[in-house]
Amino acid sequence: MRKLFYNKSLLCLVIFSVFIFFYNEILIYYQVFFVCNWPNSRQRDNLLNLMLISDTHLLGSRNGHWFDKLRREWQQYRSFQTARFFLKPDFIVIMGDITDEGKWCSDKEWHYYENRVKELFYTDENTKLLLVVGNHDIGFHYDINERKLERFNKSFNTRFINLHQSTIKGLDINFILVNSISLENDGCKFCKRTQIELKKLNKTLTCLRDFGADKCDFRNITGSYSRPIIFTHYPLFRKSDSICPIDIDSELAIINKNPKFRPKYDCLSLESTRQMIDLLQPRLVFNGHTHYSCYNEHNNVPEFTIPSFSWRNIKIPSMLLVQLDNEKYHTAKCFLPNEHHVINLYIFLAIIYLFYILAIIILNFKKLIFYLKRKSRSNGIFFGQVFVKQN
């Protein structure tokens, strides 16, 4: 009877363990993103829908334990693909620091990185993926070289400045992806090339605005003019995060909101910020890098800083959902599962196993005591207060 009880209780525990594992590793993502909606869901079919994430920091061979790498990649893979399944965005933009060790890795390891990015963040034909370069992908300004820059551009079809036009749903939306690492205006060869492309793009947009695509000598540019939307990795110039509204995904950054930002390291310089806004005349700017969310304005241009998409960098990662037409925009924040909740469920399961093991030990110990009592009496051994002599 007792053996049957052990077997049934163990079976129930195993079934419960499988459910906890399935919930933590798969079901929780569906639960979270099922309630995640576009800010203007009724007009979804008439608006351009963007899903914005940043700072995925996929680990390589140097930083982090293999289990840490496996855990973070699975979290981001499940979050990305589940969100894509429910939301079905038109565009997904990853704003830099896609890799954690791209600035150090060899060409062989970079090939692994390229394949891993395409495996984790694959999209179907209905969703276009755009990537922005970050300092962890090619290094900070002082560490950039031609090899690292060219391999990133080749792998993900980017340039110093990319203009992407979307004319779907009858809209004319211009996206500009900027390599903010080479936007320091210090005369380096990469900065010179960025400046050339920036000024060239200014002429293109001015001609498109004033005369239309038919009267301008353009290649691969169609549609009508609309103020562009800029994506960078570095935030625009700001003194610190103290200006940022307090939000749940910036909770851990509140302590660090007082230290001043270092221009060209934590954010763009004031000169580069002003130049980019003056030349491109954007209506929106999106970026990452700080790992925490922020909202700011520059000359009435809204700027959104997107927090990290990885549990490794922030307790509650999130992404930004943006809906656009030619003039207006709508935003909503969508949070990923809280890692602490996942860990607490596994701790709860471990405690149940511990109590089960202790219960088995206690029951078996009582059984052992009963057996020893019976044996001691039959052999005339003093046990407790009874002594029986056997002849």
Steps between C-alpha positions, in 0.01 A plus 500: 500500500781735594690414183191586294482835680867569420449418133188715464654798680816475290295483180303811602824680580650410161185618318504825697871548418435451129219757516722755679776450243257530209343811652833673573662422166208528256155576639599814693597675175158434348334620820698827496469584132137393470405814695749720313318718246572771249425850634233555232389147422181609323702680231765231476433422134531868404818577693860386467581273795853495645647281774816659645758319714860573595816367662449127467869439586526142375791343685805353331786287630645748751235640732260296704453132577362262237177465698469879525539520122242227444254660742522851350476382141197284575328790682558735207410243237171411668417866571578611145318220320197499732462877467533473123237223495241706692577851374595436136692829455587646162853591613725391784802717582787391728693811603854379548712288733348195339814310597690531826846408372493599134762767566749234614415185306683347205347469155426133571310583818326789323365251246350308794352825631347582162331162477383518861339841450316375193384187686374678812347803330369357176187654349257394230436676171236725657743659747818686408791496748728807520823503701702793636868463591610545863828542683507135613462393136799692359660673801496854627622777273866457597480126429324494160688356205409429139476123551248511787290767334487330160413156638205646694379692194538193282328264746196722562483715186574833669705812422610809688156648437212298357178642360210255496170601348169335573204557271282216626141575607507813285742674737832672430730437797874569490730313740861609545741263673813682619837358604533720809843351588652688205314824567761676711613771255866459593632462144560123505445321169182331621361828631580670167307234309207535738503876454498461121202264511319719752528810281412300189187372672411856598501599131293193411232574758495871411447421131233242583320753720522794258462334159386139546665175393413545130705818465803388700778277370451219750586134501264264679308787661127526445195637673440837657694689763427461869719606788730205566522276805855450625640188665841516670679305770629791707240729657498863397690734726376525857682574823372192683199272544371727775270659240333167422154423639505233769373175356489142619771390255728781616463408867857379533632808321348746747808468720722585203302794365729763653836415336558712194512341156827507309435634150628269223488210748162501677326720243566705187679830536291817501657600168411170329149508644431848370651421161293183451175671602572806283593300189238223518210684669360183662159471660605212730829358631546152651816358659638269771843454664416597861302176565219704661204688359479876462292766329652831400448782251746698284358807330153343532625174345394205723776255591434152639781294651418128493612280793695179460319191372710266717453381857876528536483881491169587663257331737190563289589541130251664268446610143321794344206464263460792260222568250544767231329679221647787300451748784403343832641224718387284791718307746451225758748313714490122517680322783668162485463242779665591831800273556451512877157341462651220295779442752257510793287226341807279462597571863146410608529172309837428662350558847218254424759240398692568819191447716420183308848362561483596869159332531638178348800511735281555808255223408783258427673599824183421699478169316865428590439581870198266508705225338786542750256487793355172383843351437635611838208343686534169320873482585467600868668833455431786732284747310331789670375381839460129417757226544418139409762229551507221247637152598 
